[in-house]
Amino acid sequence: MKSLLLNPLTYWLRWLLTKWKLEIKYRKKHLYLEYMVEIADCKFGAYDAIYKYARLKSVEFSDFCTVARNSQVFNAKIGKFSGIGPFSFVGLAEHPSSVFVSAHPLFYSTLGQSAGLVIVEKNLFDEYKTTYIGNDVITGNGVTIKQGVTIGNGVIIAAGSVVTKDVEPYTIVGGIPAKIIKYRFTKEQIEFLQEFKWWDRDLDWIIANKDLFVNVELLMAKYGKR
């Protein structure tokens, strides 16, 4: 019976029903969902866009967020104007690497990863810690972000990187594991952006000041301390 329910038609119908329900619920916030996205227990902001074949579970989005195709994001909070690149993985389950005799979830999880079999009475290991992604964060193609880390505002993560620890604001990081390549701006500019928090301005302000976003000095010249 279960195999009859897990077929292309039922998957498609489930996607279509989810899409309709969410787009109706968030119709005033202009939520955009593409083909065959999987979404469970998520909250959305305004003008969020989720592209083909993305999988999302327990994710809280702010405004103007994007998740590119074939990416998976679990148990995360994502700030405004942030984008997850294609084929990326954020907050995937962690396995115990010490103390436990086996790293197999059968010995610590009640989620039934082994074809539904559960042999423990309660969860004995925290598989999904919350991952925090700040505002104006961009990840390249094929990025993996370990669960439980915090990505600061304005971070850019190079394609193919594996992020295993917290990342400072306004840095460009890359590699396996990801390390700082450089800071995007000077210390003074970063302090201004962190304090100014342009991402909290309304859309009318964003549109009126869009020409200042081509150079941080233009924004600072108009709105910096005098």
Secondary structure by P-SEA (a helix, b strand, c coil): cccccccaaaaaaaaaaaaaaaaaaaccccccccccccccccccccbbbbccbbbbcbbbbccbbbbcccbbbccccccccbbbccccccccbbbbcccccccccccccccccccccccccccccccccbbbbbcbbbbccbbbbcccbbbccbbbbccbbbbccccccbbbbbccccccccccccaaaaaaaaaaccccccaaaaaaaccccccaaaaaaacccc
